[in-house]
């Protein structure tokens, strides 16, 4: 059997590095033919030495020049910018593994549809911003979309072979983040360091902050809508601090089917790459060591980002793209010290309320909504910093 040719976007990030670990374990089945990252030329040069890809791309052109200096002659072809990254997503690959961060991952996903057999999708914003477009094109082109998020991999397994008419609802589990049980006063004093201390998962900065605000779970609700063709009213979030149950499906007869496992990203990555096969794992999960498993409802008053995501999901159209873009800007501001943790959802709320929603967007309308939401979020933050606007108000009940 010939090895599948894999293009990996976001190779220097947390998920990308874990994907390379899995691909190393499965080297007899896969060959890495291209790697792409945003700015980390140092790590990418190390990955080139290990994997010998045919082509690599860096979004930042200056980083690409530094990489050329590190690699020297005789290495892979090095391209840069969005155009360079998109050029990796065309012919000559069997799988695209998209672990890019944020809305920047949408264009590569769309570019690869119809050109690869499978997209292993770790970039949830592709489906948040352009879910109907992505899934519609993928179905028409025969390109398979397999999720990488542990929650959606869990649902994928629980739903396999099941009649969709038998499904009552999907339950996405959430750890609750590092501030579960924190008071409103505590949330206003959250530091960047504290927000990046996730209790169960090791992830990149943006997704870790999103997990702390519960926005990540809201984005996952929207992602699940499109992946499994389920309306938001049939998707619930349940807080499960131990992160042993990755998600559940409730059927109309009252039965619950859950997928359990350790908090290790290599398991869902392995599943996405090898489905419908099951690649052997040398370990054995000690369920007794996990201790008691508990569940509780999310607190959307202290963590209103989840309610905002549901609102965007119900509105549809470009609303999820606006939500995602405004959140990216707000999280960047928090990480750089320009916004408090508690104000992140307030900024998103104001942008979402102040942006006209296109109910039936095409590709360009989605990109336009993304740009407009970012502009409005930055404008709001700029006026706030300059003292020309009141601090972001509290989010109204959704």
C-alpha positions as CSV (number, residue, x, y, z in Angstrom):
1,X,0.0,0.0,0.0
2,X,1.4,3.4,-1.0
3,X,1.9,6.0,1.7
4,X,-0.6,8.9,1.9
5,X,1.0,12.2,1.1
6,X,0.2,14.8,3.8
7,X,0.4,18.6,3.8
8,X,0.5,19.9,7.4
9,X,-0.5,23.6,8.0
10,X,0.4,25.0,11.4
11,X,3.2,22.6,11.9
12,X,5.0,24.6,14.6
13,X,2.0,24.9,16.9
14,X,0.9,22.6,19.6
15,X,-1.4,20.5,17.4
16,X,1.0,20.6,14.5
17,X,3.8,19.2,16.7
18,X,1.6,16.5,18.0
19,X,0.5,15.6,14.5
20,X,4.1,15.2,13.5
21,X,4.6,12.9,16.5
22,X,1.7,10.7,15.3
23,X,2.9,10.8,11.7
24,X,6.3,9.6,13.0
25,X,4.6,6.7,14.7
26,X,2.7,5.9,11.5
27,X,5.6,6.6,9.1
28,X,4.9,3.4,7.2
29,X,1.5,4.8,6.2
30,X,2.1,8.5,5.6
31,X,4.7,10.8,4.1
32,X,4.9,14.5,4.9
33,X,5.3,16.4,1.7
34,X,4.8,20.0,2.8
35,X,4.8,22.0,6.0
36,X,3.5,25.5,6.7
37,X,3.7,27.9,9.7
38,X,3.1,31.6,10.4
39,X,6.4,33.0,11.7
40,X,8.4,30.4,13.5
41,X,11.3,29.8,11.1
42,X,13.5,28.3,13.8
43,X,11.2,25.4,14.6
44,X,10.3,25.0,10.9
45,X,14.0,24.6,10.0
46,X,14.3,21.8,12.6
47,X,11.2,20.1,11.1
48,X,12.7,20.3,7.6
49,X,15.8,18.5,8.9
50,X,13.6,15.8,10.3
51,X,11.0,15.4,7.6
52,X,12.6,16.5,4.4
53,X,9.4,17.9,2.9
54,X,9.3,18.9,-0.8
55,X,7.9,22.4,-0.1
56,X,7.4,24.6,3.0
57,X,5.7,27.9,3.5
58,X,5.8,30.7,6.1
59,X,3.1,33.4,6.2
60,X,5.6,36.0,7.2
61,X,7.9,36.9,4.3
62,X,10.7,38.1,6.6
63,X,10.6,34.8,8.4
64,X,10.7,33.0,5.1
65,X,13.9,34.9,4.3
66,X,15.4,33.8,7.6
67,X,14.4,30.3,6.9
68,X,16.2,30.3,3.5
69,X,19.4,31.4,5.4
70,X,19.0,28.6,7.9
71,X,18.3,25.9,5.3
72,X,20.8,27.0,2.6
73,X,20.9,25.4,-0.8
74,X,19.6,22.0,-1.6
75,X,16.6,22.2,0.7
76,X,12.9,22.3,-0.1
77,X,11.2,25.0,-2.1
78,X,10.3,27.8,0.3
79,X,7.3,30.1,-0.4
80,X,5.7,32.8,1.7
81,X,2.5,34.7,2.3
82,X,-1.1,33.6,2.0
83,X,-0.5,32.8,-1.7
84,X,2.4,30.6,-0.8
85,X,0.4,28.7,1.8
86,X,-2.5,28.2,-0.6
87,X,-0.1,26.8,-3.2
88,X,0.6,23.9,-0.9
89,X,-3.1,22.9,-0.7
90,X,-3.4,22.0,-4.4
91,X,-2.5,18.9,-6.4
92,X,0.1,16.4,-5.3
93,X,-1.3,15.6,-1.8
94,X,-3.7,13.0,-0.5
95,X,-4.5,14.7,2.9
96,X,-4.5,18.2,4.1
97,X,-4.1,18.4,7.9
98,X,-5.2,22.0,8.7
99,X,-3.9,23.1,12.2
100,X,-3.7,26.8,11.3
101,X,-4.9,29.2,14.0
102,X,-8.0,31.4,13.6
103,X,-10.0,32.5,10.5
104,X,-6.8,32.3,8.4
105,X,-7.4,28.6,8.1
106,X,-10.6,29.0,6.0
107,X,-9.0,29.8,2.6
108,X,-6.7,26.8,2.7
109,X,-9.6,24.5,3.6
110,X,-11.6,25.8,0.6
111,X,-8.5,25.6,-1.6
112,X,-8.0,22.0,-0.8
113,X,-11.6,20.8,-1.4
114,X,-11.7,18.8,-4.5
115,X,-7.9,18.4,-4.6
116,X,-7.3,16.1,-1.7
117,X,-9.1,13.0,-0.5
118,X,-9.4,14.1,3.1
119,X,-9.1,17.2,5.2
120,X,-8.2,16.5,8.8
121,X,-9.6,19.7,10.3
122,X,-8.2,21.1,13.5
123,X,-8.9,24.6,12.4
124,X,-12.4,25.0,13.9
125,X,-12.8,28.6,12.5
126,X,-13.1,27.1,9.0
127,X,-16.5,25.7,10.0
128,X,-17.4,28.5,12.3
129,X,-16.9,31.2,9.6
130,X,-17.8,29.2,6.5
131,X,-19.4,26.0,7.7
132,X,-22.2,25.8,5.1
133,X,-19.9,26.7,2.3
134,X,-17.2,24.2,3.4
135,X,-19.5,21.3,3.9
136,X,-21.5,22.0,0.8
137,X,-18.4,22.1,-1.4
138,X,-16.8,19.1,0.2
139,X,-19.9,17.0,-0.3
140,X,-20.1,18.0,-4.0
141,X,-16.4,17.4,-4.6
142,X,-16.2,14.1,-2.6
143,X,-13.6,15.5,-0.2
144,X,-13.9,13.9,3.2
145,X,-13.9,16.3,6.3
146,X,-12.7,14.5,9.4
147,X,-12.5,16.5,12.7
148,X,-9.4,16.6,14.9
149,X,-10.9,18.3,18.0
150,X,-11.3,15.7,20.7
151,X,-14.9,16.6,21.3
152,X,-15.9,16.2,17.6
153,X,-13.8,13.1,17.2
154,X,-15.8,11.7,20.1
155,X,-19.1,12.6,18.5
156,X,-17.9,11.2,15.2
157,X,-17.4,7.9,16.8
158,X,-20.7,7.9,18.8
159,X,-22.7,8.8,15.7
160,X,-21.0,6.3,13.3
161,X,-23.6,3.9,11.9
162,X,-26.5,5.6,13.8
163,X,-29.7,6.7,12.3
164,X,-29.8,10.5,12.6
165,X,-33.5,10.4,13.3
166,X,-32.7,8.5,16.5
167,X,-30.5,11.3,17.9
168,X,-32.1,13.6,20.4
169,X,-29.1,15.8,21.1
170,X,-25.3,16.1,21.1
171,X,-23.5,16.9,24.4
172,X,-20.2,18.6,24.2
173,X,-18.1,18.4,27.3
174,X,-16.0,21.3,28.7
175,X,-13.4,21.2,31.4
176,X,-14.8,24.6,32.7
177,X,-11.3,26.1,32.3
178,X,-9.0,27.4,35.1
179,X,-11.7,29.8,36.5
180,X,-14.6,27.4,37.0
181,X,-16.2,28.6,40.3
182,X,-14.4,32.0,40.2
183,X,-16.3,35.0,41.4
184,X,-17.1,38.0,39.0
185,X,-14.6,40.1,41.0
186,X,-11.9,37.4,40.5
187,X,-12.5,37.3,36.7
188,X,-11.8,41.1,36.4
189,X,-8.4,40.5,37.9
190,X,-7.3,37.5,35.8
191,X,-3.7,37.7,34.5
192,X,-2.5,36.3,31.2
193,X,-0.4,33.8,33.0
194,X,-3.4,32.5,34.9
195,X,-5.6,32.3,31.8
196,X,-2.9,30.2,30.0
197,X,-2.9,27.6,32.8
198,X,-5.4,25.2,31.5
199,X,-6.3,22.5,34.1
200,X,-6.3,19.4,31.8
201,X,-5.1,20.2,28.2
202,X,-1.8,21.7,26.8
203,X,-2.7,24.0,23.9
204,X,-1.7,27.1,22.1
205,X,-2.3,30.6,23.6
206,X,-5.4,31.6,21.7
207,X,-7.3,28.4,22.2
208,X,-6.3,28.3,25.9
209,X,-7.7,31.7,26.5
210,X,-10.9,30.7,24.5
211,X,-11.2,27.7,26.8
212,X,-10.9,29.9,29.8
213,X,-13.8,32.2,28.6
214,X,-15.8,29.2,27.3
215,X,-15.7,30.8,23.8
216,X,-13.9,27.7,22.6
217,X,-16.9,25.6,23.6
218,X,-19.2,28.0,21.8
219,X,-17.1,27.8,18.6
220,X,-17.3,24.0,19.0
221,X,-21.1,24.2,19.1
222,X,-21.1,26.0,15.7
223,X,-18.5,23.5,14.3
224,X,-20.7,20.6,15.4
225,X,-23.7,22.1,13.8
226,X,-22.1,21.9,10.4
227,X,-20.1,18.7,10.8
228,X,-23.1,16.7,11.9
229,X,-26.0,18.7,10.4
230,X,-27.6,19.3,13.8
231,X,-29.4,22.6,14.8
232,X,-28.0,24.6,17.8
233,X,-31.1,23.7,19.8
234,X,-30.0,20.1,19.8
235,X,-26.5,20.7,21.0
236,X,-25.8,21.2,24.7
237,X,-22.6,21.9,26.7
238,X,-21.9,20.1,29.9
239,X,-19.0,21.0,32.2
240,X,-16.9,17.9,33.1
241,X,-13.8,19.0,34.9
242,X,-12.0,15.6,34.6
243,X,-12.0,15.7,30.8
244,X,-12.3,12.0,30.6
245,X,-15.6,11.9,28.8
246,X,-14.9,13.8,25.5
247,X,-18.5,14.1,24.4
248,X,-21.8,12.2,24.3
249,X,-24.9,11.6,22.2
250,X,-28.3,11.2,23.7
251,X,-30.8,9.1,21.6
252,X,-34.6,9.4,21.5
253,X,-35.0,6.3,23.7
254,X,-33.1,8.0,26.6
255,X,-29.8,6.1,26.0
256,X,-26.5,8.0,26.3
257,X,-23.4,7.0,24.3
258,X,-20.1,8.5,25.5
259,X,-16.6,8.4,24.3
260,X,-13.9,8.3,27.0
261,X,-10.2,8.5,27.0
262,X,-7.1,10.3,28.4
263,X,-6.4,14.0,27.7
264,X,-3.9,13.3,25.0
265,X,-4.3,15.1,21.6
266,X,-2.4,12.3,19.8
267,X,-5.5,10.1,20.1
268,X,-7.9,12.3,18.1
269,X,-5.1,13.1,15.7
270,X,-4.5,9.4,15.1
271,X,-8.2,8.8,14.6
272,X,-8.5,11.6,12.0
273,X,-5.5,10.3,10.0
274,X,-6.4,6.6,10.1
275,X,-10.2,6.5,10.1
276,X,-12.0,4.2,9.4
277,X,-9.0,2.0,10.5
278,X,-7.8,1.9,14.1
279,X,-4.1,2.3,14.5
280,X,-2.8,0.2,17.4
281,X,-1.7,2.1,20.5
282,X,0.9,0.6,22.9
283,X,-0.6,2.2,26.0
284,X,-3.6,1.2,28.1
285,X,-5.9,3.7,29.8
286,X,-6.3,3.2,33.5
287,X,-9.9,4.3,34.1
288,X,-9.8,3.5,37.8
289,X,-7.0,6.1,38.2
290,X,-9.3,8.8,36.7
291,X,-11.3,9.0,39.9
292,X,-14.9,10.2,40.2
293,X,-16.4,11.8,37.1
294,X,-18.6,14.8,37.7
295,X,-20.9,17.0,35.5
296,X,-22.4,20.4,35.9
297,X,-24.2,23.1,33.9
298,X,-22.0,25.9,32.5
299,X,-22.4,29.3,34.1
300,X,-23.3,31.6,31.2
301,X,-23.7,34.6,33.4
302,X,-20.1,34.7,34.5
303,X,-19.0,33.2,31.2
304,X,-21.2,34.9,28.6
305,X,-19.0,34.0,25.6
306,X,-20.8,30.7,25.3
307,X,-24.2,32.4,25.1
308,X,-22.8,34.8,22.5
309,X,-21.8,31.8,20.4
310,X,-25.3,30.3,20.6
311,X,-26.8,33.6,19.6
312,X,-24.5,33.7,16.5
313,X,-25.3,30.1,15.7
314,X,-29.0,30.9,15.8
315,X,-28.6,34.0,13.6
316,X,-26.5,32.1,11.1
317,X,-25.2,33.7,7.9
318,X,-22.1,35.8,8.7
319,X,-22.9,36.1,12.4
320,X,-20.5,33.3,13.4
321,X,-17.7,34.8,11.2
322,X,-18.2,38.2,13.0
323,X,-18.2,36.5,16.4
324,X,-15.0,34.6,15.6
325,X,-13.1,37.6,14.1
326,X,-14.1,40.0,17.0
327,X,-13.0,37.3,19.5
328,X,-9.6,36.9,17.8
329,X,-9.0,40.6,18.1
330,X,-10.2,40.8,21.7
331,X,-8.0,37.8,22.7
332,X,-5.0,39.4,21.0
333,X,-5.6,42.6,23.0
334,X,-5.9,40.6,26.3
335,X,-2.6,38.7,25.6
336,X,-0.8,42.0,24.9
337,X,-2.2,43.7,28.0
338,X,-4.6,46.0,26.2
339,X,-7.8,44.5,27.6
340,X,-8.9,42.7,30.7
341,X,-10.0,39.1,30.7
342,X,-13.6,39.9,31.7
343,X,-14.0,42.4,28.9
344,X,-13.3,39.9,26.1
345,X,-16.9,38.8,25.6
346,X,-18.1,42.4,26.0
347,X,-16.1,43.5,23.0
348,X,-17.4,40.6,21.0
349,X,-20.9,41.4,22.0
350,X,-20.7,45.0,20.9
351,X,-19.2,44.1,17.5
352,X,-21.8,41.4,17.0
353,X,-24.6,43.8,17.8
354,X,-23.2,46.5,15.6
355,X,-22.5,44.5,12.4
356,X,-25.1,43.9,9.7
357,X,-25.5,40.1,9.1
358,X,-25.7,38.7,5.6
359,X,-28.1,35.7,5.8
360,X,-26.9,33.9,2.7
361,X,-23.3,34.7,2.3
362,X,-20.9,33.5,-0.4
363,X,-17.1,33.2,0.1
364,X,-16.3,36.9,-0.5
365,X,-19.1,38.0,1.9
366,X,-17.7,35.8,4.6
367,X,-14.2,37.4,4.2
368,X,-15.8,40.8,4.1
369,X,-17.6,40.2,7.3
370,X,-14.4,39.0,8.9
371,X,-12.5,42.1,7.9
372,X,-15.3,44.4,9.0
373,X,-15.6,42.7,12.4
374,X,-11.9,43.1,13.0
375,X,-12.0,46.7,12.0
376,X,-14.8,47.4,14.4
377,X,-13.2,45.5,17.2
378,X,-9.9,47.4,16.8
379,X,-11.7,50.7,16.5
380,X,-13.6,50.0,19.7
381,X,-10.4,49.0,21.5
382,X,-8.6,52.1,20.2
383,X,-11.3,54.4,21.5
384,X,-11.4,52.6,24.8
385,X,-7.6,52.9,25.2
386,X,-7.7,56.6,24.3
387,X,-10.4,57.3,26.8
388,X,-12.9,58.3,24.1
389,X,-15.3,55.6,24.9
390,X,-16.6,53.9,28.0
391,X,-15.2,50.5,28.9
392,X,-17.1,47.7,27.2
393,X,-20.4,47.2,28.9
394,X,-21.6,44.0,30.4
395,X,-23.0,41.4,28.0
396,X,-26.8,41.3,28.1
397,X,-28.5,38.0,28.8
398,X,-28.7,36.0,25.6
